[in-house]
Amino acid sequence: MTLKTKNAPYVIGFTVLCYVGFALANGLEWSFARSMSIGNEGVELENPLLSFAFFVLTLVLTYLLPSGWKHNLIYARLENPLPGSRAFSQLVEKDERISREELVSQYGQLPEKPHEQNALWYKIYKLKQDDLVVLNSHGRWLLFRDLFAISFVLLLPSSAYTFLQAGSVRGCVFLALAILVVISMLICARNTGERFACNVLAR
């Protein structure tokens, strides 16, 4: 089972919850979510067509933004946005578990250019990708990256619809809450990405 597959129930559940918030703001039907159950196979609703619809919707929202764009947005960098690009110049200094001297003794002089840092970091990751701590932190990074992408993609259309349908007051409240969700997912994605990069070097 891939990490994406393991994360699928949470990602689909997040999509359903986003709809529930949107429905509450606009007076739309959402009572079906009360019977929602989340398991290893995904999210199940009483109506199998709704379960399938949310599964497809989640896939579309998740892959609507290319991975590169997600990384650019999360780390606010146009070039070399991934944490691995700063692994040896910045991140090793922030994590007390990582010994620069030990890294130098194992891999030689550590690179300074971002793309070279990421290349070495990825080489180390491939050696440790099956480590349980690395695997779990990788999964959390992918999860929050996808949750950020979904909340970001939904922000403008759902807010615009709410302004038009429910009025300016509800529209402003909904927009503020939606922005809060996006920022929260952004921070979580950024932190789990850097933690993932550090865990690879610390193991």
QUILIN-V459260 format. One record per helix or strand of 2 or more residues. SS is the DSSP state (@ for helix, = for strand). FROM is the first residue (numbers start at 0). LEN is the number of residues. Records with the same first field share a line. If there is no record, write none. Layout:
# QUILIN-V459260
SS=FROM-LEN, FROM-LEN
This chain:
# QUILIN-V459260
@=2-24, 30-5, 47-16, 66-9, 82-12, 99-8, 113-15, 131-35, 167-35
==36-3, 41-3
